Amino acid sequence: MLGASSVISPLAINDKVFTDVIIMIALTVLLLIFSRTNFKIGKREGMVLASAYIVYLIYIILRN
C-alpha cells in the first residue's frame, strides 16, 4: 500500500536515514566476518557487536 501511494505522491525521506543504513550495513558486514568461523559467534565477538549496538543507540538518542 505504501509503495502504491508513493507512486502518486513521493514520500519525504529524512537525511538521517542514510547514515543509519550505512551504519547497519557496516555492522551486518562485521557480523558476517565474525560468523565465518563455523558460523558461530564467540563471547568476544558478541561483546563487540553488543557494545557497537549500545554505542549506536546512544548516537541515535544524542542525534535527535
C-alpha positions in Angstrom: 0.0 0.0 0.0 2.8 2.4 0.9 4.6 1.7 -2.4 1.4 2.4 -4.4 0.8 5.7 -2.6 4.4 6.8 -3.1 4.0 6.5 -6.9 1.2 9.0 -6.7 2.9 11.4 -4.3 6.6 10.9 -3.4 7.4 10.4 0.3 9.8 12.7 2.0 12.9 10.9 3.5 15.0 12.3 6.3 18.7 12.6 5.6 19.4 10.8 8.9 18.1 7.6 7.4 21.1 7.3 5.1 23.5 7.4 8.0 21.5 4.7 9.8 21.5 2.5 6.7 25.3 2.8 6.3 25.9 2.0 10.0 23.6 -1.0 9.8 25.3 -2.3 6.7 28.7 -1.9 8.3 27.5 -3.9 11.4 26.0 -6.6 9.2 29.3 -7.0 7.4 31.0 -7.2 10.7 28.6 -9.9 11.8 29.3 -11.8 8.6 33.0 -11.6 9.2 32.6 -12.8 12.8 30.4 -15.7 11.8 32.9 -17.1 9.3 34.3 -19.4 12.0 32.0 -22.4 11.9 29.0 -20.0 11.8 29.3 -19.3 15.5 29.8 -16.1 17.4 32.1 -16.3 20.4 31.9 -14.3 23.5 34.3 -11.6 22.4 32.6 -11.1 19.1 29.2 -11.0 20.8 30.6 -8.3 23.2 31.9 -6.3 20.3 28.5 -6.4 18.5 26.6 -5.7 21.7 28.8 -2.7 22.5 28.6 -1.4 18.9 24.8 -1.6 19.2 24.8 0.3 22.5 27.0 3.0 21.0 24.7 3.2 18.0 21.7 3.6 20.3 23.4 6.4 22.3 24.3 8.0 18.9 20.6 7.9 17.9 19.5 9.4 21.2 22.0 12.2 21.2 21.4 12.9 17.5 17.7 13.6 18.0 
